[in-house]
Each structure stands twice: as structure tokens, then as C-alpha cells.
Amino acid sequence: MQLILLKSKIHRAAVTGASVDYEGSLTILAELVGLGPYEKILVANLNNGERFATYVIHGDARRGLIELNGATAHLGKIGDRLTIMSFARFTVEEVALHAPRIAVLNEKNEIVRYEGDRKPAFKVLAR
């Protein structure tokens, strides 16, 4: 048996840009919680209630980029706060050892709290 559990989460990320014409999806500071390029993510917009699935484009973490690209640009605006999640399948044995990597950000996309199996590679994400 396998269970689907939360693998990674970035909570309260502030949207810094949006481009309908950009070929891509959501640019985020993905390395922070172990998200890989093109990994599927579920995004919840805390401001308007929109939820959508898309994929990761790595952004410059030091600049705190969170950008809605392509069709996702219609699902939020600059300043909106997002929760970005990924999930993975785990065996029952793996579940006992699993801890998701979770980062909570402030309005400048700086880490205010981190939980998980590893420490983040960097601390300050100021733009």
C-alpha cells in the first residue's frame, strides 16, 4: 500500500509578478523546500480562493520571486498570498520516517519559519 502525503509546502508566499505572455507556469524559490524543475504543484490563492495545479519554474531565491506565468497569471495579482504544495507517494514504512519540508514566508518572501527534514540552503530571501 502507498499513501499520498504532503512533501513540500511554501506558505503565505507573496506574488511579485505576473505575465500572461510568459511561456511557463509558476516561478518560485523552489530549492527552499526541495521542489524540482517542472514538478507538479497545487497552488491555493489565499486572497481569492482560487486553487490550481501547475508546475515549477525555478526562480532566483535571493530575490524572493513568486511569479504567475501564462494562464496562471489570470488566477491572482501582485501582492496575493499563495500556499504552494507538492505531494508524493510513500510506502507505509516510509510514512513513519517522513517529515514534509515547510517554509512560512512574510510579505517580502523572507523565511519566518522552517520545518522539515533538512535546514534550508539559505536564510534571507529579500528582494
N, C-alpha and C positions, 0 to 999 in steps of 0.2 A: 504494500500500500504506500502511496505517496500523498503528502499533504501540500497544499499551496499556502505559503506563508509570506509575510512581508519580508523583503530582502533589504531594501533601501528606502529611505524617505528624507526629503528635504521639505521642512515645514515652514510656512509663512514667508516663502521667497517673494520678493517684490519684483514685479515685471519692470524691466528697464528699457525695453524697446519692442517694437512690433513692425514687421514688414510683410505685407501680403505678397510682394513680388519676389521675396527671397525663396530660392529652391531649398526647402528643408523643412524642419519641424521646430523643435524647442531647443534653443541654445541655453545650456545650463552649466553650472560649475559641478560637473558630474563626478569628477575624481573624488570629491569630498566624501561621498557615500558609496563609492565603488560601482558606479554606473559606467557601462562601456558604450562606445560609439554605436549608434543605431539600435541600442537596446530599447525594447518596448517599455513604455511608461504609461501610467494612469495619472492624469492631472486633474485636480479639483481647484476651481477658482473660488476662493473664499468670498469674493465681493459679489459675484453674480450667480453663483451656484452651478455654473457650467462644469461638466465633467467630460473629459475626452481622453482617448488613447492616442498616443503618438510615439515618436522615437527621439532618442537623444542625439544632439549635436554638441560636442564638447566646446565650451567657451572658455575664455581666459578667467580663471578663478580669482586672480588678483584684482580684476576689475569688477567682480560681482555681477557678471552678465546673466540676465534671465530674459531671453528674447522669444517672443511668439513669432513664428515664421510661417509663411504660406497660409493655408486655410486656418491654422490655429490663431492667426492674428485677428480673426473676427470674433474670437471667444474670450477676449479680455483687452485691457488697455493698460498703458503705463501707470504704475502705482498699484495695480491689483495685486493681492497676495495669493500665492499658489501653494498647494501641497502637491508634491511630486513623488510618486510611489512606483516601486517595481516589486515584483513578486517572483518567487522561484519555487520549484518543486523539491521537496525534501522527503527522504525516507523517514520512517518512524524513528530510526536510530539517529539520524541527523538532526531531527527536531529537538532532541534533548540537548544538543550542543549548539544550536543556532541562536544567535542574537542579531537582530537587524541593526544596520548602521543608520542612525537617525541624526540629522542636523537640524536645529532650530535656528532660524535667521532673524535678524532685526530688519528695520526698514531700509538699511544700507546694504543688506545682504552680507552682513558680518555674522559670524557664528556666535550665538549667545549660549547654546548648549549642544553638547555632542554626546551621543550614547552609541555604543557598539563594540564590536569585537576588536577594533583597531583604532588607534588615535588618528585624527586627520593629518594629512601631509602638511598642512599649513593652518594658520590661525586667523590671520586678518584677511578679509576679502573686500576691503574698501575700494570704492571706485575712484 
